[in-house]
Protein backbone atom coordinates (compact mmCIF):
# COMPACT_ATOMS: atom_id res chain seq x y z
CA UNK A 1 0.00 0.00 0.00
CA UNK A 2 2.86 2.40 0.74
CA UNK A 3 4.21 1.82 -2.76
CA UNK A 4 0.85 2.92 -4.17
CA UNK A 5 0.16 5.78 -1.73
CA UNK A 6 3.37 7.75 -2.09
CA UNK A 7 3.57 7.88 -5.90
CA UNK A 8 -0.11 8.72 -6.09
CA UNK A 9 0.48 11.75 -3.90
CA UNK A 10 3.58 12.75 -5.88
CA UNK A 11 1.62 12.78 -9.16
CA UNK A 12 -0.91 15.22 -7.74
CA UNK A 13 -2.90 15.59 -10.96
CA UNK A 14 -6.28 15.80 -9.31
CA UNK A 15 -8.00 15.93 -5.97
CA UNK A 16 -9.24 12.36 -6.41
CA UNK A 17 -5.68 11.04 -6.58
CA UNK A 18 -4.83 12.94 -3.41
CA UNK A 19 -7.76 11.35 -1.59
CA UNK A 20 -6.61 7.93 -2.81
CA UNK A 21 -3.06 8.67 -1.64
CA UNK A 22 -4.36 9.55 1.82
CA UNK A 23 -6.48 6.38 1.99
CA UNK A 24 -3.62 4.14 0.81
CA UNK A 25 -1.20 5.83 3.19
CA UNK A 26 -3.45 5.19 6.19
CA UNK A 27 -4.05 1.58 5.11
CA UNK A 28 -0.32 1.01 4.66
CA UNK A 29 0.56 2.43 8.07
CA UNK A 30 -2.14 0.27 9.68
CA UNK A 31 -0.87 -2.87 7.94
CA UNK A 32 2.72 -2.08 8.91
CA UNK A 33 1.70 -1.45 12.54
CA UNK A 34 -0.23 -4.74 12.93
CA UNK A 35 2.21 -6.94 10.98
CA UNK A 36 3.37 -10.11 12.71
CA UNK A 37 6.17 -10.37 13.75
CA UNK A 38 6.58 -6.67 14.57
CA UNK A 39 8.92 -4.93 12.18
CA UNK A 40 8.49 -7.53 9.44
CA UNK A 41 7.05 -4.97 7.01
CA UNK A 42 8.94 -1.89 5.92
CA UNK A 43 7.78 1.22 4.14
CA UNK A 44 6.45 3.25 7.03
CA UNK A 45 8.46 6.29 5.92
CA UNK A 46 7.13 5.97 2.39
CA UNK A 47 3.56 5.71 3.66
CA UNK A 48 4.09 8.72 5.91
CA UNK A 49 5.54 10.73 3.01
CA UNK A 50 2.48 9.88 0.91
CA UNK A 51 0.19 11.00 3.73
CA UNK A 52 1.99 14.28 4.30
CA UNK A 53 2.15 15.21 0.63
CA UNK A 54 -1.43 14.06 0.06
CA UNK A 55 -2.77 16.24 2.89
CA UNK A 56 -0.69 19.26 1.83
CA UNK A 57 -1.74 19.10 -1.83
CA UNK A 58 -5.39 18.45 -0.93
CA UNK A 59 -5.27 21.45 1.39
CA UNK A 60 -3.85 23.55 -1.44
CA UNK A 61 -6.68 22.41 -3.73
CA UNK A 62 -9.25 23.45 -1.13
CA UNK A 63 -7.49 26.81 -0.58
CA UNK A 64 -7.38 27.54 -4.32
CA UNK A 65 -11.03 26.54 -4.68
CA UNK A 66 -12.00 28.93 -1.87
CA UNK A 67 -9.97 31.77 -3.40
CA UNK A 68 -11.46 31.28 -6.87
CA UNK A 69 -14.94 30.86 -5.44
CA UNK A 70 -14.69 34.08 -3.48
CA UNK A 71 -13.30 35.92 -6.52
CA UNK A 72 -16.15 34.70 -8.69
CA UNK A 73 -18.69 35.71 -6.04
CA UNK A 74 -17.06 39.13 -5.72
CA UNK A 75 -17.08 39.70 -9.48
CA UNK A 76 -20.45 38.24 -10.45
CA UNK A 77 -22.48 37.87 -7.27
CA UNK A 78 -21.89 41.09 -5.45
CA UNK A 79 -23.78 43.50 -7.70
CA UNK A 80 -25.37 46.64 -6.38
CA UNK A 81 -29.07 46.53 -5.70
CA UNK A 82 -31.29 49.56 -6.18
C-alpha positions as CSV (number, residue, x, y, z in Angstrom):
1,X,0.0,0.0,0.0
2,X,2.9,2.4,0.7
3,X,4.2,1.8,-2.8
4,X,0.9,2.9,-4.2
5,X,0.2,5.8,-1.7
6,X,3.4,7.8,-2.1
7,X,3.6,7.9,-5.9
8,X,-0.1,8.7,-6.1
9,X,0.5,11.7,-3.9
10,X,3.6,12.7,-5.9
11,X,1.6,12.8,-9.2
12,X,-0.9,15.2,-7.7
13,X,-2.9,15.6,-11.0
14,X,-6.3,15.8,-9.3
15,X,-8.0,15.9,-6.0
16,X,-9.2,12.4,-6.4
17,X,-5.7,11.0,-6.6
18,X,-4.8,12.9,-3.4
19,X,-7.8,11.4,-1.6
20,X,-6.6,7.9,-2.8
21,X,-3.1,8.7,-1.6
22,X,-4.4,9.6,1.8
23,X,-6.5,6.4,2.0
24,X,-3.6,4.1,0.8
25,X,-1.2,5.8,3.2
26,X,-3.5,5.2,6.2
27,X,-4.1,1.6,5.1
28,X,-0.3,1.0,4.7
29,X,0.6,2.4,8.1
30,X,-2.1,0.3,9.7
31,X,-0.9,-2.9,7.9
32,X,2.7,-2.1,8.9
33,X,1.7,-1.4,12.5
34,X,-0.2,-4.7,12.9
35,X,2.2,-6.9,11.0
36,X,3.4,-10.1,12.7
37,X,6.2,-10.4,13.7
38,X,6.6,-6.7,14.6
39,X,8.9,-4.9,12.2
40,X,8.5,-7.5,9.4
41,X,7.0,-5.0,7.0
42,X,8.9,-1.9,5.9
43,X,7.8,1.2,4.1
44,X,6.5,3.3,7.0
45,X,8.5,6.3,5.9
46,X,7.1,6.0,2.4
47,X,3.6,5.7,3.7
48,X,4.1,8.7,5.9
49,X,5.5,10.7,3.0
50,X,2.5,9.9,0.9
51,X,0.2,11.0,3.7
52,X,2.0,14.3,4.3
53,X,2.2,15.2,0.6
54,X,-1.4,14.1,0.1
55,X,-2.8,16.2,2.9
56,X,-0.7,19.3,1.8
57,X,-1.7,19.1,-1.8
58,X,-5.4,18.4,-0.9
59,X,-5.3,21.5,1.4
60,X,-3.9,23.5,-1.4
61,X,-6.7,22.4,-3.7
62,X,-9.2,23.5,-1.1
63,X,-7.5,26.8,-0.6
64,X,-7.4,27.5,-4.3
65,X,-11.0,26.5,-4.7
66,X,-12.0,28.9,-1.9
67,X,-10.0,31.8,-3.4
68,X,-11.5,31.3,-6.9
69,X,-14.9,30.9,-5.4
70,X,-14.7,34.1,-3.5
71,X,-13.3,35.9,-6.5
72,X,-16.2,34.7,-8.7
73,X,-18.7,35.7,-6.0
74,X,-17.1,39.1,-5.7
75,X,-17.1,39.7,-9.5
76,X,-20.4,38.2,-10.5
77,X,-22.5,37.9,-7.3
78,X,-21.9,41.1,-5.5
79,X,-23.8,43.5,-7.7
80,X,-25.4,46.6,-6.4
81,X,-29.1,46.5,-5.7
82,X,-31.3,49.6,-6.2
